[in-house]
Amino acid sequence: MAKIRLLTAAFLFFLCSFSANAAAVKSELTDNSLRISIQFEKGYSDVNIIKLDKSYIISFQTVEEAVYSEEFWDSPASQAYIHSEGDRKKLIVDFETAAEEPKVETAEKGLDVTFSFAAAPAVPSATGPGAYVRMVTGLAVVVVIILVIYWLTRRMLSRRVLSELPGSGRLLGKVDLEIRKSLFFYELGDAVYIFGVTDMSVNLIEKVTDEAEVHKIKSGFARKGEFGSYLNFFSKGSDVKTDLDASRNIIREKLKSIKKR
């Protein structure tokens, strides 16, 4: 029984002496920094700072035990721990990326190590003035692209009028009836071909072979006269001053009839 009491007392004495000779380590993590404080009972000496790729090592000399290990989440610092090599202790702090050199404050029985974190880059606002500028710029680019495609389509349809006729000839001129509807007058041999051109199709409206009407159409374009002066061929024998709107209506009817075929 006396031996048991003696062993118990020796064990308690060992624990008390170990606790008395152990350094106390605590950490404080914020959004901007990590601070690790070490308090000693007997003191320390020979502090050195070693920089690695993504780690810092703060080594110091002390006879006291120093036990510490901690992991960090959602922080530039990933973990910190103390590695002991006899009386030489090493506080090792690992980071997710390269870190700035720490600030080390020394006192007689205290060692404070502070790591400052670089401020995170500001996330651009999704509703600020810049967002509206980007939106308007994007819409303007889309409109420009649509207009360019429309212009190229018109050019391609115009060239089809010339490419679909065999032989050689010449384009006398063009008359716009309304938006995206035009008439092309093409001379080939002794005849004048009149084509109706829309965004989606090219149709033959009329083939004029009468010599007098052909001459009238060619003369009208040569003089750059009124539209009614060279569309008279649709109603043979009528006066040259036929109403312009009536001529337009006839041409529209011809275009509609061709589309229904």
C-alpha positions, 0 to 999 in steps of 0.5 A, a space after each residue: 500500500 505504501 508503494 502505491 502511494 509513493 508511485 502515485 505521488 511520484 507520478 503527480 510530481 512528474 505531471 506538475 513539473 512537466 506542466 510547470 516547464 511547458 510553454 503555453 501556446 495560443 493563436 488568434 486568427 482574423 480575416 486580416 492576420 494570424 497571431 501566435 503567442 508563446 509564453 515561457 516559464 524559464 525563457 528562450 533565446 536565439 530566434 531565427 526566421 526561415 522563409 520557404 516557398 509557402 511556409 515560414 519557420 520561426 526557430 528558438 532555443 528553450 529547455 521547456 516543452 512546447 506542444 502545439 498543432 492547429 489547422 485553419 479553414 477558409 484562411 490563407 494559412 492552412 496549418 501551424 505546429 511546433 516541431 521539437 529537436 531537443 532544446 531547439 523548437 521550430 514553429 512552422 506555419 504553412 500557407 496556401 500561397 506565398 505569404 509576407 514575412 511575419 512580424 516577430 515581437 520578443 519579450 523576456 518570457 514571451 514570443 509573439 509572431 504575427 502574419 498579415 494577410 493581403 486584402 482580397 481583391 474586390 469583386 466587381 459589382 454586377 449592378 454598378 455603372 460598369 455593368 450597364 456600360 458593358 450591357 449597352 456595349 454588348 447590345 450595340 455590338 449585336 446590332 452592328 453585327 445584325 446590320 452587317 449581316 443584313 447589308 451582306 445579304 442585300 449585296 448577295 441577293 443583288 448579285 444573284 440577279 446578274 448571275 442567274 441570267 445566261 450570256 452578257 448584259 447590263 443592269 439598267 437600274 433599281 427601284 425600291 418599292 418599300 422596305 426590303 422590296 426592290 425591282 431590278 431592270 436588267 438588259 439582255 440582248 433585245 429584251 429587258 428583264 424585270 426582277 422582284 428582289 426581297 430578303 428571301 427570294 429573287 423572282 422574274 416579274 416581267 420580260 419586256 420584248 416590245 421594242 418601244 417599251 424597251 426603249 421607253 424603259 432605257 430612256 427613263 433610266 438614262 434621264 433618271 426620270 419619274 418612276 411612272 415614266 418607265 413602268 408604263 409597260 404594265 398597262 399597254 396603251 396608257 398615258 405616260 403619266 399613269 399614276 405612280 401608286 397604281 403602278 406600284 400596286 400592280 407590281 406588288 400584286 405580281 410579287 404576291 402572285 409569284 410568292 404563292 407559286 
